Amino acid sequence: MDKFKTVLSIAANKQTNLGFVALLTAGGEQIFSGAVFRCPCNDWNFFYGMVFLLVPALALLVLGYILSKNTWKLFTGLCIRKSKLSELCSLKPIIGVTIMFLQITTTAVVAPLSWIAVALLDGYYFECAFTGVTLSVYKDHLCGSTMSQSTCQEELYKFPCPGKSTVPDKDDVLATLRAESQIMGWLVIASIIVSYLILTCVTRCKSPISYLQVTFWRAYAQEENDMLESYIAKHAKELAERNLKSFFQQMPPAPITSPSNQDWQKISRFYRFNPNDPYYSIMHQKVYPILNKPLDSSLCEQQGFLSIEDLDVRVAVRALDEDDDTAGGRLSAVSFS
């Protein structure tokens, strides 16, 4: 169980690394097909093969949504916050939510599409599934006119299992099935690459900022996200230690400042970069007014500094005209940060 949790943790942290997800999925499919898959070689062939081909892909898609932090950022509290529900009734928020959901989906579909592509390139699931197809046209395509329909179907069931069929053309039929499977696999891979290229080109073409600024924005967002997680863990630990210390020592708790519920709500929103604003994230937008807010005078005296905005320049100019010693004494009490 610990190893499974470790794998899920790695997958969650590396989910945005599409190459890592695809490689991990491909390796899992190879192990899965060799250790678990056994074609029944009867009338269950089609159902059994399609289940192994598609159901793991569906499970990976659902797992991709579950492991995505943006999924829970989008849906957490959606059903109980009337203000958010009323906002979603208008067209603009619906478009924004749809775009965000599509972005989550583009990341979540990497693993299932990788599974399907690798499984088709191997051909085992496809061979098992399509030797169980009961369509006369497909049976004619595989068996030709050398067998009757009933004999062809009975023998097709046995083709994936070595030693069960005595038909001399069995290897040719399996080679045809494997060739068709591999062609479909390469078409899936090509469609993924072309779709990714088109999506990237359209996104970059409509980008209001330069390539280097996009690179900086992504680097900043990644660093902020990583540091936010460490700050949350650190603050939670400090608060827990404060509460436990207060309980066991039976003393008043030391003051610890924590963000309000409104602050948590604000930084949990999605942020769309606007080149007209000097912000790179919703956190940046949240703290920017704090950075430009005038500091309280009593707090400044306690901390031993004053902000430049609070300094009256005219008083400083008058002080320079006075006696040097007096002016120096006055100005030495002012520290700039």
Contacts in CASP RR format, 6 or more apart in sequence:
PFRMAT RR
TARGET T0000
AUTHOR 0000-0000-0000
METHOD contacts of the structure
MODEL  1
MDKFKTVLSIAANKQTNLGFVALLTAGGEQIFSGAVFRCPCNDWNFFYGM
VFLLVPALALLVLGYILSKNTWKLFTGLCIRKSKLSELCSLKPIIGVTIM
FLQITTTAVVAPLSWIAVALLDGYYFECAFTGVTLSVYKDHLCGSTMSQS
TCQEELYKFPCPGKSTVPDKDDVLATLRAESQIMGWLVIASIIVSYLILT
CVTRCKSPISYLQVTFWRAYAQEENDMLESYIAKHAKELAERNLKSFFQQ
MPPAPITSPSNQDWQKISRFYRFNPNDPYYSIMHQKVYPILNKPLDSSLC
EQQGFLSIEDLDVRVAVRALDEDDDTAGGRLSAVSFS
8 67 0 8 1.000
11 21 0 8 1.000
11 24 0 8 1.000
11 63 0 8 1.000
11 67 0 8 1.000
12 67 0 8 1.000
12 69 0 8 1.000
14 20 0 8 1.000
14 21 0 8 1.000
15 21 0 8 1.000
15 64 0 8 1.000
15 67 0 8 1.000
15 68 0 8 1.000
15 107 0 8 1.000
16 107 0 8 1.000
18 107 0 8 1.000
18 110 0 8 1.000
19 110 0 8 1.000
21 110 0 8 1.000
21 111 0 8 1.000
21 114 0 8 1.000
22 110 0 8 1.000
22 111 0 8 1.000
22 114 0 8 1.000
24 111 0 8 1.000
25 60 0 8 1.000
25 110 0 8 1.000
25 111 0 8 1.000
25 112 0 8 1.000
25 114 0 8 1.000
25 115 0 8 1.000
25 118 0 8 1.000
26 114 0 8 1.000
26 115 0 8 1.000
26 118 0 8 1.000
27 118 0 8 1.000
29 56 0 8 1.000
29 114 0 8 1.000
29 115 0 8 1.000
29 118 0 8 1.000
29 119 0 8 1.000
29 122 0 8 1.000
30 118 0 8 1.000
30 122 0 8 1.000
32 56 0 8 1.000
33 52 0 8 1.000
33 119 0 8 1.000
33 122 0 8 1.000
33 124 0 8 1.000
33 125 0 8 1.000
37 52 0 8 1.000
37 124 0 8 1.000
37 125 0 8 1.000
37 128 0 8 1.000
39 45 0 8 1.000
39 48 0 8 1.000
39 49 0 8 1.000
39 124 0 8 1.000
39 127 0 8 1.000
39 128 0 8 1.000
39 131 0 8 1.000
39 160 0 8 1.000
39 161 0 8 1.000
40 48 0 8 1.000
41 157 0 8 1.000
41 158 0 8 1.000
41 159 0 8 1.000
41 160 0 8 1.000
41 161 0 8 1.000
41 164 0 8 1.000
42 157 0 8 1.000
43 132 0 8 1.000
43 157 0 8 1.000
45 128 0 8 1.000
45 129 0 8 1.000
45 131 0 8 1.000
45 132 0 8 1.000
45 156 0 8 1.000
45 157 0 8 1.000
45 160 0 8 1.000
46 129 0 8 1.000
46 130 0 8 1.000
46 132 0 8 1.000
46 133 0 8 1.000
46 134 0 8 1.000
48 128 0 8 1.000
48 129 0 8 1.000
49 125 0 8 1.000
49 126 0 8 1.000
49 128 0 8 1.000
49 129 0 8 1.000
50 125 0 8 1.000
50 129 0 8 1.000
52 119 0 8 1.000
52 125 0 8 1.000
52 128 0 8 1.000
53 116 0 8 1.000
53 119 0 8 1.000
53 120 0 8 1.000
53 125 0 8 1.000
53 126 0 8 1.000
53 129 0 8 1.000
54 116 0 8 1.000
56 112 0 8 1.000
56 115 0 8 1.000
57 112 0 8 1.000
57 113 0 8 1.000
57 115 0 8 1.000
57 116 0 8 1.000
58 112 0 8 1.000
60 111 0 8 1.000
60 112 0 8 1.000
60 115 0 8 1.000
61 108 0 8 1.000
61 109 0 8 1.000
61 111 0 8 1.000
61 112 0 8 1.000
63 111 0 8 1.000
64 107 0 8 1.000
64 108 0 8 1.000
64 111 0 8 1.000
65 71 0 8 1.000
65 104 0 8 1.000
65 108 0 8 1.000
68 104 0 8 1.000
68 107 0 8 1.000
68 108 0 8 1.000
70 100 0 8 1.000
70 103 0 8 1.000
70 104 0 8 1.000
70 270 0 8 1.000
71 104 0 8 1.000
73 268 0 8 1.000
73 270 0 8 1.000
74 97 0 8 1.000
74 100 0 8 1.000
74 101 0 8 1.000
74 104 0 8 1.000
74 270 0 8 1.000
76 268 0 8 1.000
77 84 0 8 1.000
78 84 0 8 1.000
78 85 0 8 1.000
79 85 0 8 1.000
87 93 0 8 1.000
88 94 0 8 1.000
88 97 0 8 1.000
100 270 0 8 1.000
106 199 0 8 1.000
113 188 0 8 1.000
113 192 0 8 1.000
116 185 0 8 1.000
116 188 0 8 1.000
117 185 0 8 1.000
117 188 0 8 1.000
117 189 0 8 1.000
117 192 0 8 1.000
119 125 0 8 1.000
119 126 0 8 1.000
120 126 0 8 1.000
120 181 0 8 1.000
120 182 0 8 1.000
120 184 0 8 1.000
120 185 0 8 1.000
120 188 0 8 1.000
121 181 0 8 1.000
121 182 0 8 1.000
121 185 0 8 1.000
121 186 0 8 1.000
122 181 0 8 1.000
123 177 0 8 1.000
123 178 0 8 1.000
123 181 0 8 1.000
123 182 0 8 1.000
124 160 0 8 1.000
126 177 0 8 1.000
126 178 0 8 1.000
126 180 0 8 1.000
126 181 0 8 1.000
126 184 0 8 1.000
127 159 0 8 1.000
127 160 0 8 1.000
127 174 0 8 1.000
127 177 0 8 1.000
127 178 0 8 1.000
127 181 0 8 1.000
128 160 0 8 1.000
130 138 0 8 1.000
130 177 0 8 1.000
130 180 0 8 1.000
131 156 0 8 1.000
131 157 0 8 1.000
131 159 0 8 1.000
131 160 0 8 1.000
131 177 0 8 1.000
132 153 0 8 1.000
132 156 0 8 1.000
132 157 0 8 1.000
133 139 0 8 1.000
133 156 0 8 1.000
134 153 0 8 1.000
136 149 0 8 1.000
139 149 0 8 1.000
139 152 0 8 1.000
139 153 0 8 1.000
139 156 0 8 1.000
142 152 0 8 1.000
142 156 0 8 1.000
142 173 0 8 1.000
142 176 0 8 1.000
142 177 0 8 1.000
143 152 0 8 1.000
143 155 0 8 1.000
143 156 0 8 1.000
143 173 0 8 1.000
144 152 0 8 1.000
146 169 0 8 1.000
147 155 0 8 1.000
147 167 0 8 1.000
155 165 0 8 1.000
155 167 0 8 1.000
155 170 0 8 1.000
156 173 0 8 1.000
158 164 0 8 1.000
158 165 0 8 1.000
159 165 0 8 1.000
159 167 0 8 1.000
159 170 0 8 1.000
159 173 0 8 1.000
159 174 0 8 1.000
160 174 0 8 1.000
167 173 0 8 1.000
204 211 0 8 1.000
204 214 0 8 1.000
207 214 0 8 1.000
208 273 0 8 1.000
208 275 0 8 1.000
209 217 0 8 1.000
209 273 0 8 1.000
209 275 0 8 1.000
216 280 0 8 1.000
217 273 0 8 1.000
217 280 0 8 1.000
220 280 0 8 1.000
220 281 0 8 1.000
221 280 0 8 1.000
221 281 0 8 1.000
224 280 0 8 1.000
224 281 0 8 1.000
224 283 0 8 1.000
224 284 0 8 1.000
228 283 0 8 1.000
235 258 0 8 1.000
238 256 0 8 1.000
239 256 0 8 1.000
239 258 0 8 1.000
242 253 0 8 1.000
242 254 0 8 1.000
242 256 0 8 1.000
243 253 0 8 1.000
245 251 0 8 1.000
245 253 0 8 1.000
246 252 0 8 1.000
246 253 0 8 1.000
246 254 0 8 1.000
259 267 0 8 1.000
263 286 0 8 1.000
266 282 0 8 1.000
266 286 0 8 1.000
267 282 0 8 1.000
267 283 0 8 1.000
267 286 0 8 1.000
268 282 0 8 1.000
269 282 0 8 1.000
270 282 0 8 1.000
271 279 0 8 1.000
271 281 0 8 1.000
271 282 0 8 1.000
271 285 0 8 1.000
273 279 0 8 1.000
273 280 0 8 1.000
277 285 0 8 1.000
278 288 0 8 1.000
279 285 0 8 1.000
279 288 0 8 1.000
294 307 0 8 1.000
294 309 0 8 1.000
294 310 0 8 1.000
295 306 0 8 1.000
295 307 0 8 1.000
295 310 0 8 1.000
297 310 0 8 1.000
300 306 0 8 1.000
300 307 0 8 1.000
300 310 0 8 1.000
304 335 0 8 1.000
305 335 0 8 1.000
305 336 0 8 1.000
305 337 0 8 1.000
306 334 0 8 1.000
306 335 0 8 1.000
306 336 0 8 1.000
307 337 0 8 1.000
308 336 0 8 1.000
311 334 0 8 1.000
316 331 0 8 1.000
319 326 0 8 1.000
319 327 0 8 1.000
319 328 0 8 1.000
319 330 0 8 1.000
319 331 0 8 1.000
320 327 0 8 1.000
END
